[in-house]
Amino acid sequence: MRAGRPATGPAPSTRRSARPPSLARSILGWLRKTESARLLTRLAADDQPITHDLLNKLPQTNGLYHVRQVLVLTGVLPERVEHLERITPWLNSLLATAPRHQAALLRPYAQWVVLRRARRSAQRRPYTEGAGRSARRRIRAAAEFLRWFDDKTLNLRSLTQNDLDEWLSSGATGRYDIRTFV
């Protein structure tokens, strides 16, 4: 304390002893309330080693992304190209809800065209969140095209340029993302 100024609050030793219970309550509150903390608790209680593959099998939520980031930063998990690696679990979730005949077309397209290009790109330069969004957008456009195709009761053998033009002109410009699909 400087000369001429009155003390404002408890003495320093009292302040230090007052913080831990408050901090402990804060941590306990976090452990009880957040999705990330509940996930960490479940992972710790499991008898399995924590791996990226294990986390990929869980629902892909913001809480999981946070836990994965913490586990990578603390050295529990190895680093990876996160925005690229998030695409596969997202794709599996998308395909699980798609009709079987659509999934049979989407999976090879996603793996051999979109993800192959994304992996090549990630070797040359940092793979950004925007690049991941773009890859998912191309896959989503292909899925939307196949749904539209089914709704029109068309089949691939009968697909014409007029059908493609109708698809492209009847929606947003994002529909042009199917160019690598068709």
N, C-alpha and C positions, 0 to 999 in steps of 0.2 A: 504494500500500500504506500502511496506517495504521501509526503508530509502535507498537512493542510486539508486532506480529503477524508471524510468519514468513511468507515467501512460500510459496504452495502451488501449485506447478506452474510451467510455463515462463514466462519473461518475456513481457510482452504482445506484443512484436515477433515472438517465436517462435510464439506462439499464432496470430497472424494469418496467418503464412506456412504454418502447418500446416492451416488450414481449406480453402483452395482445392482441394488434391488430394482431400480428403475430399468436398467439395461436388461437384467434378467427377466423382468416382466415383459419387456418388449420382445425379447427373443422367444420366450414361451408363447406369447401371443402370436408371433409369426409362425412358430411351429404348429400351433393349433389351427390357424386360419388359412394359410395360403396353400394353394394347389401344389406349389413347388415343394413345400415342406412335407406335405402329406406324401408326395411321390418319393421324396428322399427317405422318409420313414419306411414306406413299403419296400423300397429297394434294399435298405439296410436290413430289414427283417427277412428278406428272401435269402435263400441259401445259394443263389446263383451269382457268379461274378458279374459285375456291371460292365457291359460292353456297349459299343454303338449298335451292334445287331440287336441286343436285348432292348435297348431304348427305341429302336426302329419298329419293334413289334407293338409298342404301346401307342395309344391315341396321340396323335401329333398336336399338341397344344402349346400355347405360349409358356405355360408352366414347365412343360418338358423341355422346351428350347432353353429356358433359363437354367434348369438343372444341368442339362448337357453342357452348356457354356461354363458353368461353375466347375463341373467335373473335368472339363478340358483345361481350364485355367489353373486348377489345382494339381494337374498331372495325373489324375485318376484315369482319365481317358486320353488316348492320343489325339493330336490335332488332326483335322480333316478339312476338306473344302466344304464348309457347312452349307452354303446356299445351293451347291450342286447336290450334295448328299441328301438334302431334304426332299428332293424331287421324287426319289424312289418310294419312300413311304407314302407320300402324297398320291403318287400314281397308283399304288396298290389299293389305297382307299377309294380312289375314283373308279378303278376297274371293278372293285367289289360290288359297286352299286350299278354298274353298266350291264345291259343284257349280254349274255355270253357271246353272241355272234359279233357284237360291237367290240367287246374286250379282245376278242381274237384278232381284230384288225388294229386296235389301238396299241396293244402291248408291243408288238414288233416295231410299229412306227415310233413309239416313244423310246424304246430301247436302242434301236438301230439307227434311227435318224436323229431325233432330238437329243437324247442323252449322249450318243456317240460324238456329236458335234460339240456338245457342252463340255465333255471331258477333254476333247482336243483343245478347245478354247482355254480351259482352265490350266492346261500345261503351258500355254504361251503367256498368259497374263492372269491377274487376279480375277476370280469368278465372283461377280458382285451379286447383291440382292436383286438388282434390276435384271441381270442376266437370268437368274433363277425364275423371276416373274415372267420373263419373256418365254422361257422354255415351257413353263406351265400353261401360258396363254396359248401357245401353238397346240399343245395337247388338248386343251379344253376346246379350242376351235374345231379340231378334228372330231371330238366327241359330239359337239353340237351339230356338226355337219351330218354325222351318222344318225343322230336322233331325227333330224329334219328329213333325211333320206328315208328312214323307216316310216315317218309320219306320212310321207308322200307315196309310200308303198312302191318305191323304186328298188331296183337291184343294180349291182355294180356293172353287170354286163350291158344294161340298157342306159347307163349314164351318158348324157350328151352334154355338149357345150352349153346348150340352152338351159339345162338343169343347173349347171355350175353358175351361169350368169344370173339365173333366178335366185339362187342361194346368196350370191355376192351382193346383188342389188336390193335384196329384201331385208338387209340387216345393217349393223354397224360396220365400220371399216375394219374392225378386228377380225372380220370373217376372212379377210385376205391372208390371215395367218395359216390357212389350210394349204397354201401353195406347195409346201414340202410334203403334204399328205397326199394330194392328188397327183 
